[in-house]
Amino acid sequence: MPSSKRWKSRQQSDPFVRRAREEGYRARAAYKLLELDQRDRLFRPGQVVVDLGAAPGSWSQVARHRVGDHGRVIALDILPMDAIPGVIFIQGDFREQEPLSELEAVLEGRRVDLVLSDMAPNLSGIAVSDQARAMHLAELALDFARDWLETSGTMVVKVFQGEGFDSLLTELRQSFQTVRVRKPKASRSESRETYLVASGLKQTGSK
């Protein structure tokens, strides 16, 4: 069966895809974050949350609901994203100055309570290259968290098992008080993706 047909068949039979449609989430990925929140209590009303690589927006939807009207959710992505009520969207590469300046203006001097990153590279099919690019994105998210998180804040980052995973895990443990490795039920069993939940930014590990 061609890969496009396999994907379509898998989507049609996926209970999380059906549930996302029924409950108004833009992607099944929402249920990964909901489970992580249930296990690790990521959200509190009034938090400032930054969602890196946010498009199409399901994680921002969850965050907006969880932090409430007194919280703030800022979503960043290179890709365009349809508006979500109550979510501020900045289109651009967060490594570049213009999007970061926009973010700084939105934050108005406040630090960030929670950094979310469900980023993944466009896959080339070359495993070694794809793994390296995925780990690079995770490293960039970590650098961002070190710069912007409150010391009491939390970071959630998607990573892939393989080359570079252990070194990134070590780096997170050097930078945060607590690091947990999670594989949500909504993450497909055949996928190498996993999530690292890191909390309590160490003063000595920040830039």
Buried (B, 14 or more C-beta within 10 A) or exposed (E): EEEEEEEEEEEEEBEBBEBBEEEEBBBBBBBBBBBBBEEBEBBEEEBBBBBBBBBBBBBBBBBBBBBEEEBBBBBBBEEEBEEBEBBBBBBBEBEEEEBBEBBEEBBEEEBBBBBBBBBBBEEEEEEEEBBBBBBEBBBBBBEBBBEBBBEEBBBBBBBBBBEBBEEBBEBBBEBBEEBBEBBBEBBEEEEBBBBBBBBBBEEEBEE
